[in-house]
Each structure stands twice: as structure tokens, then as C-alpha cells.
Amino acid sequence: MTFHATTLAEEEKVQADLAAIAQRLQDCSTVGIFTHARPDPDAIGSQLACARALHSLGIRPTLIDITPVPPTLEFLYADAEPVSRISLGAAAADQAPALPDFDCILLVDTHSVSQLEGARDYILQRRATTLVVDHHRTGDSIASVLACDTSAAACVELIADLLTPLNVPLSHAIAEPLYAGLVGDTGWFRFDSVTPRTHALARQLLATGVEPATMYRQLAQQESPAKLRLMAAALASLQYLGQEQIAVMTLSKNDFTQAGAESWQTDGLVDWPMSVGTVEVVALLSETDDGRTRVNLRSKTSIDVSAICAHFGGGGHARAAGCRITGSPATAAAQLTPELLKAVKTS
């Protein structure tokens, strides 16, 4: 697979880093594969594809779920030889996980300490044996080798490239989670992060027998009534700012209770106000049980929401990012709104 990084030097560095990661993995007997809390299709797809690739080499991979996997993504684990999984569950939020000492740790789709929750101490104590594959521009120094390509539309693009130095052929079992991650992080190829590289990978994955219509039904048409009730609450809270260039939605803990919804069911809600022609940036503020507000930001064109989130200790991509702000949604909005107005004014 050809890289489309910003410069040739960056391209060569990513290739060299992936080769170094592949060599380290091939020297292992056991590998613990982590991804970020509140995993999305790209996180799960990257994690699972790596596990199946390593399993084919006789290496024993274990998937670590820092927080529970959304039920809508559980289908990805079926229809292939199972791999070992450890779910840290609620305990991950307040204590270090009781995990074995793997020969190596592989962290995918993040290198940000703030996204590791209860696995944070475990991973930080093992920097020497931690390897990272990621495509986010913000992160921390937590690994001995970091392969990070911010030009990749999804982390699974890098995982697909990792197969070459691993000498693992692209099978249907590996292609399915890769495709889920690809369509998940590109909005079904709608976002401006999509490149010829993205479509070239999609072609390869479909050639293994991946069925796009089936994947769409699984990823986009398996929601519960609770999700629609939560969506209604979010849209009911919608406010426009800055000549309707900014859309802000809030969800309180009571909104989740009334809808019968879980925190992971906010996925995708932030995208709905983007359909309004004047809107350039959308913020979804969700109250959490730990006294903080989770912020999800999206932008259409020139506003770099990762820079806004970095101001509050978060990060992500230029067009999609997140952070957490201490306090209620109203408190978070009071801190966030000036930054949003400033970004719109200067864009």
C-alpha cells in the first residue's frame, strides 16, 4: 500500500516505524492489544484486525476492552476463530487493571493518556514494551515505537499496511473489521480526510468478500428506540450562536435516564446539525457521572476543532475532536463558547 503522507520523509518514517513494530511483534509470544475508552468502529476494527493477524502467526493476542464495547459492534467478533478478550468494565474507571504481563503491548487508534482511563497506569509502567499505531495528531509519549500518520483517514489504513511487514495475507476475517473502521472514521467516505489511498484499501477489502450493504445494516441500522429518544432530547436542546454558524446541543444525566440510553449511544448525534447550511461547527455536551462534561466537536471546513479541544486537555482530528471539562454542561458551555466564537470569527 502506498502512503500519502505530507512529505516523502514522513512517509519513509511511518514505513520504518511500522516495520520496527512488525519485527517487535514477531518476536513476541503474547501481545495485549489496547485501544481507547469508548471505542468506535475504527478502534475496534484496528484492534481486532491486529489480533487476527497475530493469531495467524502463532502469536497469542489478547484484546483489552478498557470500557465496554458497544453492543452494536459485537457482531465484528463473530464468524471467525475467537481471540481472547479481557473486559475491564466499570472497574477501569477507578483502579488499575489486574492484567498479565504480556511480552508486548500494542496500542491502536490513540496515544493519548487521557483516553486510557483505568489502563493508564498499567500502560505507562510498560513504555519499553508498548508499541503504538495511530493517526491522531495529539497524544503523549507513552511508547517505545510510535507509528503515527495523521494523513491516514482511519487507523485501519495503517493496520492494513502493517500486514505487509508482518507477512500476513489479507483474509476475509481481517478485512471485515478493517472495512468497519474505514467506513466508520470516514462517514462512509463522506469526510475530507478521504484520499485515493482510502478507496484503494476499500477495493482490496471488498475483493475478499466484504459486503457493504450488510456492513451498513450492522453499523447504521441496529439502533434501539432509546437512541432515537436521546437524539430527540439532543435536538430539542439545540441552540445556534454566531449568526447560526455554531450549533450547540446538551444532554444532561436526566436526559440519558429519561431516554433509557447509555453514554455510548451519543455516537453520531453530533453530526446531525451539520446538515444546516450556515453551520460550520457543532458541539455536543454530555453530562457524565464523574462531575464532568464530555465535549464532542465537529467542523465542516476551515475550523480546527482539535486545537480547541487541546485548550481543554483533549484532542483528535482537525474536523472531529473531543475533550472533557469539569462541571455541568452549562459550566462547560460557558468555557467553550468563547473559543468557538473566536474560531468562527478567525476562520
Backbone hydrogen bonds, N-H to C=O, Kabsch-Sander energy under -0.5 kcal/mol:
donor,donor_aa,acceptor,acceptor_aa,energy
11,E,7,T,-2.3
12,E,8,L,-2.7
13,K,9,A,-2.1
14,V,10,E,-2.4
15,Q,11,E,-2.2
16,A,12,E,-2.3
17,D,13,K,-2.8
18,L,14,V,-2.6
19,A,15,Q,-2.1
20,A,16,A,-2.3
21,I,17,D,-2.4
22,A,18,L,-2.6
23,Q,19,A,-2.1
24,R,20,A,-2.1
25,L,21,I,-2.6
26,Q,22,A,-2.4
27,D,23,Q,-0.9
27,D,24,R,-0.6
28,C,25,L,-1.8
31,V,60,R,-2.0
32,G,104,C,-2.3
33,I,31,V,-0.6
33,I,62,T,-3.1
34,F,32,G,-0.6
34,F,106,L,-2.7
35,T,64,I,-0.5
37,A,115,Q,-2.6
44,I,40,D,-2.6
45,G,41,P,-2.8
46,S,42,D,-2.3
47,Q,43,A,-2.3
48,L,44,I,-3.0
49,A,45,G,-2.2
50,C,46,S,-1.9
51,A,47,Q,-2.0
52,R,48,L,-2.4
53,A,49,A,-2.1
54,L,50,C,-2.7
55,H,51,A,-2.4
56,S,52,R,-1.5
57,L,53,A,-0.6
57,L,54,L,-1.2
58,G,55,H,-1.6
59,I,54,L,-2.1
60,R,29,S,-3.0
62,T,31,V,-2.4
63,L,84,S,-3.0
64,I,33,I,-2.6
65,D,63,L,-0.6
65,D,86,I,-2.9
66,I,64,I,-0.9
73,L,70,P,-2.5
74,E,71,P,-1.0
76,L,73,L,-1.6
77,Y,74,E,-1.6
78,A,75,F,-1.3
84,S,61,P,-0.8
86,I,63,L,-3.0
88,L,65,D,-2.7
88,L,86,I,-0.6
89,G,65,D,-0.6
91,A,88,L,-0.8
92,A,89,G,-1.4
93,A,90,A,-1.5
94,D,91,A,-1.1
95,Q,91,A,-1.3
99,L,97,P,-1.2
102,F,100,P,-1.1
103,D,30,T,-0.6
104,C,30,T,-1.1
105,I,129,T,-3.0
106,L,32,G,-2.7
107,L,105,I,-0.5
107,L,131,L,-3.2
108,V,34,F,-2.3
108,V,106,L,-0.5
109,D,133,V,-2.1
113,V,111,H,-0.5
115,Q,112,S,-1.6
116,L,113,V,-1.8
119,A,116,L,-2.4
120,R,117,E,-2.0
123,I,119,A,-2.3
124,L,120,R,-2.7
125,Q,121,D,-1.9
126,R,123,I,-1.7
127,R,124,L,-0.8
129,T,126,R,-1.3
130,T,127,R,-1.4
131,L,105,I,-3.0
132,V,145,V,-2.4
133,V,107,L,-2.3
134,D,147,A,-2.4
137,R,316,G,-1.1
140,D,111,H,-4.3
142,I,140,D,-1.3
144,S,127,R,-0.7
144,S,130,T,-2.5
145,V,130,T,-1.0
147,A,132,V,-3.0
148,C,146,L,-0.7
149,D,134,D,-1.8
152,A,149,D,-1.5
157,E,154,A,-1.3
158,L,154,A,-0.6
158,L,155,C,-1.0
159,I,155,C,-1.9
160,A,156,V,-2.5
161,D,157,E,-1.4
162,L,158,L,-1.8
163,L,159,I,-0.9
163,L,160,A,-0.6
164,T,161,D,-0.9
166,L,162,L,-1.4
167,N,163,L,-0.8
167,N,164,T,-1.2
168,V,163,L,-2.3
171,S,169,P,-0.9
175,A,171,S,-2.6
176,E,172,H,-2.1
178,L,174,I,-1.4
179,Y,175,A,-2.7
180,A,176,E,-2.2
181,G,177,P,-2.1
182,L,178,L,-2.1
183,V,179,Y,-2.6
184,G,180,A,-2.0
185,D,181,G,-2.2
186,T,182,L,-1.0
187,G,183,V,-0.6
187,G,184,G,-0.5
188,W,183,V,-2.6
190,R,186,T,-2.1
191,F,186,T,-1.9
194,V,191,F,-1.5
198,T,195,T,-0.6
199,H,195,T,-1.6
200,A,196,P,-2.5
201,L,197,R,-2.1
202,A,198,T,-2.2
203,R,199,H,-2.2
204,Q,200,A,-1.7
205,L,201,L,-2.5
206,L,202,A,-2.6
207,A,203,R,-1.6
208,T,205,L,-1.2
209,G,206,L,-1.7
210,V,205,L,-1.1
215,M,211,E,-2.4
216,Y,212,P,-2.6
217,R,213,A,-2.2
218,Q,214,T,-2.1
219,L,215,M,-2.6
220,A,216,Y,-3.0
221,Q,216,Y,-0.6
221,Q,217,R,-1.3
227,K,224,S,-1.0
228,L,224,S,-1.1
229,R,225,P,-2.1
230,L,226,A,-2.2
231,M,227,K,-2.3
232,A,228,L,-2.3
233,A,229,R,-1.9
234,A,230,L,-2.4
235,L,231,M,-2.7
236,A,232,A,-2.1
237,S,233,A,-1.1
237,S,234,A,-0.5
238,L,235,L,-1.1
239,Q,248,V,-2.2
241,L,246,I,-2.4
245,Q,241,L,-1.2
245,Q,242,G,-1.1
246,I,241,L,-2.1
247,A,281,V,-2.2
248,V,239,Q,-2.7
249,M,283,A,-2.8
251,L,285,L,-2.9
256,F,252,S,-1.6
257,T,253,K,-2.1
258,Q,254,N,-3.1
259,A,255,D,-2.0
260,G,256,F,-1.3
261,A,256,F,-2.2
265,Q,262,E,-1.5
266,T,263,S,-1.4
267,D,264,W,-1.5
269,L,266,T,-2.2
270,V,266,T,-0.5
271,D,268,G,-1.1
272,W,269,L,-1.2
274,M,271,D,-1.1
275,S,272,W,-1.8
276,V,273,P,-1.8
279,V,276,V,-1.0
280,E,245,Q,-3.4
281,V,245,Q,-1.9
282,V,298,R,-2.7
283,A,247,A,-2.7
284,L,296,N,-2.5
285,L,249,M,-2.9
285,L,283,A,-0.5
286,S,284,L,-0.6
286,S,294,R,-2.7
287,E,251,L,-3.1
288,T,292,R,-2.6
291,G,288,T,-0.9
293,T,325,I,-2.7
294,R,286,S,-3.1
295,V,323,C,-3.2
296,N,284,L,-2.2
297,L,321,A,-2.9
298,R,282,V,-2.1
299,S,319,R,-1.7
300,K,280,E,-2.2
305,V,303,I,-1.1
305,V,318,A,-2.6
307,A,304,D,-0.6
308,I,304,D,-1.0
309,C,305,V,-2.5
310,A,306,S,-2.1
311,H,307,A,-1.1
311,H,308,I,-0.5
312,F,309,C,-1.5
313,G,310,A,-1.6
314,G,309,C,-2.9
315,G,322,G,-2.2
317,H,320,A,-3.4
321,A,297,L,-1.9
322,G,315,G,-2.4
323,C,295,V,-1.8
325,I,293,T,-2.4
327,G,291,G,-2.6
332,A,328,S,-2.8
333,A,329,P,-2.8
334,A,330,A,-1.9
335,Q,331,T,-1.3
336,L,332,A,-2.7
337,T,333,A,-3.0
339,E,335,Q,-0.6
339,E,336,L,-0.6
340,L,336,L,-2.0
341,L,337,T,-2.7
342,K,338,P,-2.2
343,A,339,E,-2.1
344,V,340,L,-2.4
345,K,341,L,-2.3
346,T,342,K,-1.9
347,S,343,A,-0.8
347,S,344,V,-0.5
